[in-house]
Amino acid sequence: MANKNELVLVFTGNEIITERIKAELELNGIVSIIKDGFKSGIAAGFGGGISSAIDLFVVDSDSEKAAEIIKAIIE
């Protein structure tokens, strides 16, 4: 059985749309976390990753509601 507090990936995309989705999730009471491996790699001194592959995570218990919000934004 999955832990409802576990982070799950709900979206991967470019920075603009990911930030837009994050803002909309927060307006709906859903906390989300962005992981940008490309920027992290640059900051650490080594390149890597794809600049347009930014991941957005939410806790598992919010994932269904988040998926509905994301679907409404990207369609």
N, C-alpha and C positions, 0 to 999 in steps of 0.2 A: 504494500500500500504506500502510495506516495505521501511525502510530508507536505502538508498544505502551506508551509512557510518556505518551501524550497523555491528558489528562483527558476523561472522557466523563460526560454526565449520566445517572444511573441512577434518580433518583427526584425527584419534586416533590410536596410536600405541606405539611401544617401543622407547626409547630415540634415538637410532642410526638412524633408518629410519626417525623419525620425524625431527631430525637435518638435515639429507640429503635432505629431502623435503623442509625444511625451506631455506636452502642454494640455492637450485634450483629456488625456488620462487623468492628469492631476486635477483638472476641473471636475472630474467625475469621482474624485476621492481615491484614485488608484495611484499608489506610489510606484514609480518605475526607475530603472537604472540603465544608463547608457554605457556601453563598452565600445570604445573606439580603439581597436588594436593598432591601427595605422598611426594615429597621433601618439599613442603610448610608445610605440617603437621609435618614432622620430625623437620624442622627448628623451628617451633612454640612450639615444645615440646610434641606433641601428634601424634601418628601414625594414619594412615587412608588412604584409597584409595588403588589402585593397582599400584605397581611400574612400570608396563608396560603400563599403561593407561595414556599416555601423549597426551594432546589435542593441536591441531594446529588451529588457527583462522586467518581469513583474513576478510577484509571489504567486504560487500555484493557485491559491484560493481566489485570486482576482483574474486568472487567465481567461476564463470564459467571457466575462464582462469586457475585458480588454480586447478580446478578439472581435466582439461585436462592434466596438467603437472603432477599431482599426479598419474593419471591413467597410464601415460607413464612410470613413475618410478616403480610402484609396479607390473606392468604386465610383 
